[in-house]
Amino acid sequence: MELMQSAVQTHVYTIYFFLAIMLFNLYSVSKEKEFIVLAKRLKIMTPLYHLTNAIVIYTGTIVAFYAQTFSVTIALMIPASIFLLVIEIKRYKKMRVIKHDQIELQNEFYAYAKKIYIIEISVIIAIYIISKVF
């Protein structure tokens, strides 16, 4: 039983770290006015984001299989994790093709990235609320 408790704790703390990464990225997009600096920062944060998401998925899988139950919450967590993976890849792909002289695209990216991070944070919060209800 101690193994299960350890896996649940790791899963929860990793989700908090994952949320912190999202909040940091949203803060960076909101406050950083220089696009090149922002792009470099987000380029560094992207592998950490995906690693954390992978750890969340892995520990969640361990917890789900050890508990030997399949609930509505688990059924929602799987597509939510995949959605977060895909939406972050789309954000990164959009960012990496913008050149330093494409000011209009840079301004569009700021609005796009804010929207993406707000959606990501909302998904995490919604899944948390659903997990507490069910």
Summary of the structure (lengths in Angstrom):
residues: 134
radius of gyration: 16.6
end to end distance: 21.8
largest distance: 57.4
contacts: 363
relative contact order: 0.14
helix: 89%
strand: 0%
